[in-house]
Amino acid sequence: MACINALGYGFYMNQIPKSQDLIKPLLKVLNSRGPLNNLEIREEVGRLLEITEEAKGVIHSGSRSELEYRLAWARTNAKSKGLIQSPKREHWQITELGKTRLQ
C-alpha cells in the first residue's frame, strides 16, 4: 500500500466513503464471507467499492490509513446498532438484524 502525502490527499480522500456510507458495504462483505478480521474487511470492502491502492494508502494518522479509520467507525456504529458482533478480538460477523438490513 502506497503512502500518500498532503499533495495527493484531497483527490484520494474523495474516493473513500464516509463511515456511515461504509456500513452497507461492510454488511454485504460480512454476509457473503464473514466472519472476517479487520484486514480482510479492509481488503474486501476496498475491492467491492473499487477503491484504488493510492486511496487506500492515504494516512489518517501514524500508520493507520483513512480507510481503516473510517471502517473502524463504521464497525463501531454497526455494532452499536446490533448489526454486527465481534466473536473474538478484531473479528466481525453480521447478526440476524444486520442481514435484515440488507434486504
C-alpha positions, 0 to 999 in steps of 0.5 A: 500500500502506497503512502500518500502525502498532503499533495495527493490527499484531497483527490484520494480522500474523495474516493473513500466513503464516509463511515456511515456510507461504509456500513452497507458495504461492510454488511454485504462483505460480512454476509457473503464471507464473514466472519472476517478480521479487520484486514480482510474487511479492509481488503474486501470492502476496498475491492467491492467499492473499487477503491484504488491502492493510492486511496487506500494508502492515504494516512489518517494518522501514524500508520493507520490509513483513512480507510481503516479509520473510517471502517473502524467507525463504521464497525463501531456504529454497526455494532452499536446498532446490533448489526454486527458482533465481534466473536473474538478480538478484531473479528466481525460477523453480521447478526440476524438484524444486520442481514435484515438490513440488507434486504 
